[in-house]
Each structure stands twice: as C-alpha cells, then as structure tokens.
C-alpha cells in the first residue's frame, strides 16, 4: 500500500473511551466493553491500549470510505440503542520513532447518542505510545484512496479568491442562482470545490457577498 503521511496534534478527549471520566456511565471504558464484540466479528484489538487517541487536524475534515472493518448496529450496551462502528488500518509514529500499526476508530455519528467529535478530529486505537500528551505532534499514515484529509479552510480561501472577480462584475445577480446549478458551474470551472460540502460552499458564498458586493 502507498501510505500518505499527515501530521496531527494530540488533543484531550472526553475520557469515556478509557473510563477515566468521573461522570462516565462506563467505568471500565467503552473500548474495554466493545472489544469483545469486535473480536467475535474477527477484529482483534488486544495489542491496543483500551482508550482512544484524539488527533486534531485544524482547518480540515476527513472523508472516510471503504473501511477495513464495519460492525453495523452493534448492541454492546443496554444503556442506549445499537451503534455502528468502522475501522481503518493506519500507521503511527512519533518523530523519528518506529512505525506502529493502529486503527481509526469511527463510531458512526448517525447512530451515536453523545460525545460527537469535531471536524478534523480522528479517534485512534494504538499500542502504548510513550510521552504522548495533549498538544504533542503525532504522524498518521493512511490509505489515500479511502481516507482523504480535506483542507477545508485553505480550499474555502481559494474558492473565495476564485469568486472575487465574478462577483465584482455581476454583483447581486451572481447570487440569484440556486446552489445546485452553481455547483455544476463550479465543477466545470473550479473542480477543486467538489470536495466541499454544500454548507461549506454556502459559507464561502456568504463571505463573498459581504466582501465583494456594493453595500
């Protein structure tokens, strides 16, 4: 596999996965409770710490598809409805240290009842990593065909620049068109925008309207 490396920043988590949170309903931690179910399905996580690493990529979000493992509607606790979990194999390294195998751990938000993660944050399962603290750098290698890091902030800034002269020329008439045909136009003239969501494109349009139209 041709791995692609990305550098992230370790962030403090909720303490629910490891059980370290004092107000968690799962004193043993969710990973310890879920792991036997994953093992039954064929995924052995015994080499990983029973807690997640929260890795932030500021200004970005992840597009994940075709997981190595997916456990649909897993009934792992009586405290809430079943959840779906997906996993992608990754490599991790600290500085010049050795590469270790780990996993992206992804509870599907549409089935998750609490503790949603922010855009650009991944939860990872990995062996013990020494001197891993909040704020420290950690490198992550992924299969780029299935795990794509989208630099939303940078792309939105470039889209804003692309729109500048078109909005200056057309003024308010530029914004009369609906979003679907506008996206088709962008796909033709600036295809980089195709990875941005409708909400992200809309935010760029609102900013362009504020900056480039006459008040």
Helices and strands as residue ranges (DSSP letters): E 3-11, H 30-40, E 53-56, E 61-64, E 69-74, E 83-93, E 100-107, E 121-126, E 137-143, E 147-150, H 152-170, G 171-176, H 179-189, G 191-195, H 198-212
